[in-house]
Amino acid sequence: MRVAAEHAVGSEAWQRVSGPVELEVMFYLERPSSVSVTKRPQPIVPPDVDKLIRGVGDALTGVVYDDDSQVIRVLAWKVYADTREPGCFIRVNELSQFDNGVFQSLDFLDLPV
């Protein structure tokens, strides 16, 4: 994930943020072969989404923002990757210090190599 973030930062001319940020993350998890869509349509089993978010926050520290303590708002969900490769889509929004308006956004995919 850190490598994907470094690549996105370089290609998008992203300036590392020292103020508040918002994370939007969609985790695409591999569906076990023993679990059908009708048996379990949503991934209501581990890993927990809060644990996944913690990993994202740590991986982006020092690349996208100075420290993951700057994350003040999170929107995250997990779904099965039935129609695509497993991985995650990440959007980081730099927020205004005053009104939480968005200054700049960085979108990237982290897919297995």
N, C-alpha and C positions, 0 to 999 in steps of 0.2 A: 504494500500500500504506500509506503514511504517513497519508493521508486516512482510509482505512478504520479504521486503528488509532486515530486521534484521535476518530472517531465512536464506536467501541466503548468507548474509555476514558470518554467523556462519558456514554454511555447506561448503562454498567455501574457507575458510581461507583468505578472502578478507582483505586487509589492508586499513583502511580509508585513503582517498587521500587528500592531501593538495595542490596539483597542478591542472593543467587544466584537464578537463574531457569532454567527448563527450557523449551525450545521443541519443539513438535510441529507439523510442517508437512506438509500434503499438497498437492503441486503438480499441478494438472490442466492438461496440455499439449495443445494442438491437434494432432490427428493429421493429417499431411500427406495430401492427397487421393491421392497416389501410393503410399501405404503402407496395405495392407489389414491387418485384424486377424490374419489367418492368416500374413501375411508377417512382421509384427513386432508381437506382442501387447503388448510392453512398450517404453517409450521408452529404449532402450539406446544412444542417440545424444545429442550435446550438445543442450541445455545440461547440464553436470554438476551433480548435486544439491548438491555443496559450494559451487559458485558461486552457485546459487540461494539457499542458506541465508545466504551472506555478505550478499546483498542484503537479505534479511529482517532480519538482525541490525542492519544499518546503518539501515534504515528505521524500526525501532522505538526506536532510541536517542533519548533525550530526550522520548519520548512514553509508552512503556510501562515503560521502565527507564532508569536514568541513562546507562549505557554498555553496548555489546554485549560487553564483556569479562566481564560478569556472567553470561553464558550458560555454564553448566557442564555441561549435558546437552542433547542434541539427538536427536530422532527425526524423520526426514524421509524421504519417498519421493515419487516422481514417477510419474504414470500418465497415460494418454491420456484426454482428456475426451470419450469417445465418447458418454456419456449425459447430459452436463451442459455448462455453459459453461466455457471455460478460465478459470483463475484459481488461487486457492489458499485453503486453509482453514488457519488459524493458531490454535494454542492456546498461551498463555503461562501457565506455572505459577510462582507465587512460591514458592520453597523455603525451608524453615527453615534458619537458619544452622547448626543443630546436627545435625539428623538427616535433612535433605532431605525432610521431610514438607511437604505442600502447604498453604500458607496461603490463597491466593486464586488463582482461575483466570480467564482472559479468553479467550473464543472469538470469532473473527470471520472473515468471508469477505472476500477482496479479489477483486473481479470487474472486468473491463474495463467502462468507462463507455460 
